[in-house]
Amino acid sequence: MSELPLLTRALVADDSRITRAFTVEVLKEFGVEVREVSDGREALRLASREHFPLLILDGLMPGLTAFEVVAQLRETEPEYKPVVIIQTALYKSRKWESEARANLGVAEYLEKPVEPHTLIEALRRHFSLPAGGS
């Protein structure tokens, strides 16, 4: 089995300040450099420009949904393949999750509220985390 890449940078996009703060705090515990935005259009713009290895997106945001952000990235930049985690309070069904995974290549689909250990476990499935954290 090949070694997982080290997670050093991430983009967190969520219109909930509280959820954004929680997610950023978990990532920063591991020394991950985090950029954060509150809407889908800004998430698309930053992801396209900075090619973060990890995108953590809210299912429903102003501007564009997580699904629209990922679909547009896949269409306009097929060589850019970030690990995408969708956190959602609204799209809670196996149908949404299976479509996101199958059609958009979403790596993890987490229902809010997300517990710290759940997010950390999801991250560890795709990345080696820097020293720190729990």
Secondary structure, 3 states (H helix, E strand, C coil): CCCCCECCEEEEECCCHHHHHHHHHHHHHCCCEEEEECCHHHHHHHHHHHCCCEEEEECCCCCCCHHHHHHHHHHHCCCCCCEEEEEECCCCCHHHHHHHHHHHCCCEEEECCCCHHHHHHHHHCCCECCCCCC
